[in-house]
Amino acid sequence: MTMTSTTFRMDAALKEELRQLMSNLGLDMSTYFVMSAKQAVREQGIPFKITMDVPNVETIKAMQDTRDGIGLSKGFSSVSALMEELDADD
């Protein structure tokens, strides 16, 4: 297969963030772009969902609370421990 070079422009900060992410995943930028191109051709479309979905205030608060450990339910070490708790009279 004959290889060709492609050049395009992107924001320097975005490029660095992407490079760092790919490095953490064990990939280089070239491998990532080739993988993305192959997936787009295979799917005959953009290989990820493009949305404007922005969480509402309530969802953002719930996400922050979860990250901060606020309002989480008690954990159980086994199903039987969970069942005992569920069956217990309050």
N, C-alpha and C positions, 0 to 999 in steps of 0.2 A: 504494500500500500504506500503510495507516494504521500509524503507529509507536506503541508504548507504552513506558512506563518500567517497569523492574523493579528492585527494591531487595533486596539480601541482605547478610548479614553474613559477614565473614571476618577472620581474624587480620591485624592491621595489617602485621606483618613479611612475611607471605605475600603480601599485596596489593602491597607495595612491590617484592618480588622479581619478581612477575608483571608489574607495570607496567614495571620495568626491562627484563625479557626482551622484552616486547612492543615496547617502544621500540627496542631493539636490532634487532628484526625489522622495524621500520618500521610497526608497528601500534599502535593505541590499544586500551585495554581493551574499549571498546564493540564495536569491530570483531572482536576476538578472541571475545567471548562470542556475538556474532551468528553468526560462522563456526562455532563449536562447536555452537550450537543447530541450525543448518541441517544440519550433518553428522550430528548425532544423529537428526534427523527423517529424513534421507535413508537412514541405515543402520538405522533403527528400533531403536536401541540406543545405548549409550554408545560414542562414536567412538574409544575407545582401550582397550587391554587393561588390566584391573584385576587386579593380581597381588600376591602376597605373596612373590614370588621374591626371595630374599636370597642373594647370592653366599656360597658357603662360604669357609672360611679359605684353602684352596688357591687358589681363584679370585681372592679379594681380593689375595693375595700376588702372583699372576701379573699382575694389573692394575697393582699398584704397581710391580713390576719393569719392566713395559712402559713405564709413564710415566717411570720413572727411567732407561730405556735399558739395563737389565740383562738379559743373556741373549738379546739380539736377534741374529738371523742377519745375516750380511754382506749388504750391498746390492750390486746389480749395475746397471750402466748400460745393459745391453742383454741380449737373450735369448742372443746368441752368447757373451757373457762368462759368463753363467750356465751355458750348456752346456759351455763349456771347463772350468769349475770342476767340474762334475758328472762329466765324462769324465776328469779328471786322476787319475793314479795317486798315491796318498798314500805 
